[in-house]
Amino acid sequence: NAINGYAFGGSLTVPLPLRGGAGNGTQPGGGVVVVSARKMVGFGTVYATGYYNSSAMAYQTGGGVILLVSQFVRPSSVALDVTGHEAGTIKELLV
């Protein structure tokens, strides 16, 4: 459902809108990343970032969507990044 622009679940009374970045005709936007894990351990970053133009030193497309579904709270050692020309959306759902 993230691709359709919303997320929903048994504990939600209304759908959660997901705002994700579009491409610019040449470069892609941030896309959609769905992470479904019973428990997350370790460290690192999940990225759904827009296209960064290093010569212009700026993001040219929007950040994407990260939908994280887990039974446990995400550890602080795991970062989520939706940076872009306009920031995307991060939704974390505990089930």
N, C-alpha and C positions, 0 to 999 in steps of 0.2 A: 504493500500500500504506500510505501514511501515514494515510489515512483509516481503515484497518482497525486502526490502533494499533501498527504495527510497520514497520520498514524492514529490507530485506535486500539483499544484493548478493553478487557472486562472491567477494569477499575475506572475507566474514563466515562464521563457523562456526555462529553462532546468530543469530536475529533480534534487532534492537535494539528494545527497547520504547520507545514514544513516549508521554510523559505530557502531555496537553493539558487545558486548562481548560474546564469546562462553564459554561454560562450559569446564570442563577438564576431562570428562568421569565419574567423581564421583560427582562433585558439579555443580550446574547450573550457567550459566552466568547471566548477568544483565537483560536480557529479553527486552521486548518492552512495554512501557507505553504510551498510547494515551490519552490525556486529551483534551476534546472538551467542552468548556464552553463559554457562552455568556459573562460572567463577573466573575472574581475571586475576592473574598473578604476573609478576615480572615488572618490566619497565619499558617505556617507549612512547611513541606518539602515533595516533591514528589521524591520517591527513585526508581532508576533502577540500583542499585549497584551490583557489583560482589560479590562472596563468600569471606568473610573475615575469615581467619584462626587465631583465637586468640592466639593459642600456638606459631605459627610462627610469629605473629604480622604483617601479610601482607595479601593483597588481592591475591587470587590464580586464580581467573577468571576475565574476562573483564567486565567492566561496560556496561550497556545496552543503550537503546535509549529512550529518552523522546521526544514526539512530542506534543507540546501544541498549540492548535488552539483556538483563542478567538477574540472577537470584540474589546477588550480593552487590553492595556499593562498590563502585570502581575505585581501586586504590589510587592514591595521589601520585604514584610513580607512573601512571598511565595517563598521558595527556591527550586531549582532543583538539584538533585545529581546523577551523573552517574560515581561515583568513582569506580575504579577497578584496576586490574593488569595493564591494559591499560584503559584509560578513554574512555567512550562511547561518544555519540553525543546528544546534545540538540538542537532542532529546535523549534523556536517560530514563528508562522504564525498569522498575524492579518488579519482578513477577514471582 
